[in-house]
Amino acid sequence: MMHPTRLFGVFLITTMVATAKTLISEQHRVEEDDWTIVMPRRKNQKRKLPKLKHAKQQREQTHWVPTDLETTPERELKLMQKMQISIEKVEKSQFFSVFLDQICTSEASDHFSKITGSENKLKMVIYGIGSIESFESPRLQLSLAILMKRKLDWIGEIEVFDPIISLTESKVLEELGCHVLSVNEQGMRKVVNPILFFMPHCEAELYDNLLKTNWKHDNLNKIILFGNSFEKYEQYQSMFSELTLDESMKHLLTIRPFTKEFKISTVSDDYFRAFQNSCWHFFNVDSDTDLQLLCFAR
Ligand SMILES: C[S@@+](CC[C@H](N)C(=O)[O-])C[C@H]1O[C@@H](n2cnc3c(N)ncnc32)[C@H](O)[C@@H]1O
């Protein structure tokens, strides 16, 4: 495993620590051994995305409306066409067939059926999809979610939220059969019935908010989470433990021993950026595990 001293300069180390929470986004990559660190790239950004406050400063659940309210039928049509091309590309890809195989035939299927077993349909909640109008990765990620609903009969309604969604994106999402939420939940959805959370390349705080809100064995055991590898977060945390003690990953790191992870295979370069480091996560916590104590002891 790479040691921080092997990195060339304090700047890069600082950047890595800062971006360890995001791990991935649409953007400029610095590769070192088998780690890939990505930093936001503002060049080529087609739409000026609204600036967000840091998740830590923004824990309140608030009513939300899109910041970008400009829309025209042409703009919506253009985006819908881009989405249809993307859905078709994913559907015909080897990436998608390997992805479905993993769900249906591998060891993972036991974990899925344990959670889906008693339910007719599982709701899918998508947080942090990003801008489907400006970037390909969010389009590929959304295509995958939509195709899952089309191909897997146990997936029900899809709800989507990202504070940067524009009115055009919101209308296209609704047309594609997704319900765009009007509340920024900050990832703090309480799980009563099993839910599949599709959170591609979100910040660690958002995963942590979800876990913290459901910090009981029976809630956690009802969650299927698609998102950044928790194992990688743990590795980063241990690599940089002298530099950062990150409160915002406390629940994510505490739940690690009770988490089963299945890594998504990106198969080809076309899908690398959108799905690199993405995993299915399942939690298996016994009723006698004192989660509060474990979290407190960290
Ligand atoms: C690193 S980006 C990932 C975007 C996209 N999934 C990708 O891989 O390129 C994280 C996304 O999380 C979104 N986000 C931030 N706070 C959020 C919240 N409270 N609820 C849902 N999404 C949020 C950001 O707006 C951003 O689009």
The ligand as an SDF file (V2000), in Angstrom:
LIG
                    3D

 27 29  0  0  0  0  0  0  0  0999 V2000
  -18.8960   13.9770   -6.0520 C   0  0  0  0  0  0  0  0  0  0  0  0
  -20.4280   14.4210   -6.7040 S   0  0  0  0  0  0  0  0  0  0  0  0
  -20.8830   12.9660   -7.5950 C   0  0  0  0  0  0  0  0  0  0  0  0
  -21.7220   13.2870   -8.7710 C   0  0  0  0  0  0  0  0  0  0  0  0
  -21.9610   12.0940   -9.7050 C   0  0  0  0  0  0  0  0  0  0  0  0
  -22.6510   11.0170   -9.0340 N   0  0  0  0  0  0  0  0  0  0  0  0
  -20.6500   11.6250  -10.3020 C   0  0  0  0  0  0  0  0  0  0  0  0
  -20.1870   10.5140   -9.9830 O   0  0  0  0  0  0  0  0  0  0  0  0
  -20.0550   12.3680  -11.0740 O   0  0  0  0  0  0  0  0  0  0  0  0
  -21.4520   14.3800   -5.2700 C   0  0  0  0  0  0  0  0  0  0  0  0
  -22.8640   14.8650   -5.5440 C   0  0  0  0  0  0  0  0  0  0  0  0
  -23.5830   14.8520   -4.3180 O   0  0  0  0  0  0  0  0  0  0  0  0
  -24.4950   15.9320   -4.3540 C   0  0  0  0  0  0  0  0  0  0  0  0
  -25.0110   16.2510   -3.0320 N   0  0  0  0  0  0  0  0  0  0  0  0
  -24.4780   17.1070   -2.1130 C   0  0  0  0  0  0  0  0  0  0  0  0
  -25.2990   17.2080   -1.0490 N   0  0  0  0  0  0  0  0  0  0  0  0
  -26.3650   16.3940   -1.3090 C   0  0  0  0  0  0  0  0  0  0  0  0
  -27.5420   16.0780   -0.5990 C   0  0  0  0  0  0  0  0  0  0  0  0
  -27.8030   16.6420    0.5840 N   0  0  0  0  0  0  0  0  0  0  0  0
  -28.4210   15.1960   -1.1320 N   0  0  0  0  0  0  0  0  0  0  0  0
  -28.1700   14.6300   -2.3310 C   0  0  0  0  0  0  0  0  0  0  0  0
  -27.0670   14.9040   -3.0700 N   0  0  0  0  0  0  0  0  0  0  0  0
  -26.1690   15.7790   -2.5620 C   0  0  0  0  0  0  0  0  0  0  0  0
  -23.6640   17.0370   -4.9930 C   0  0  0  0  0  0  0  0  0  0  0  0
  -24.4760   18.0850   -5.4830 O   0  0  0  0  0  0  0  0  0  0  0  0
  -22.9330   16.2880   -6.0830 C   0  0  0  0  0  0  0  0  0  0  0  0
  -23.6420   16.3170   -7.2930 O   0  0  0  0  0  0  0  0  0  0  0  0
  1  2  1  0
  2  3  1  0
  2 10  1  0
  3  4  1  0
  4  5  1  0
  5  6  1  0
  5  7  1  0
  7  8  2  0
  7  9  1  0
 10 11  1  0
 11 12  1  0
 11 26  1  0
 12 13  1  0
 13 14  1  0
 13 24  1  0
 14 15  1  0
 14 23  1  0
 15 16  2  0
 16 17  1  0
 17 18  1  0
 17 23  2  0
 18 19  1  0
 18 20  2  0
 20 21  1  0
 21 22  2  0
 22 23  1  0
 24 25  1  0
 24 26  1  0
 26 27  1  0
M  CHG  2   2   1   9  -1
M  END
$$$$
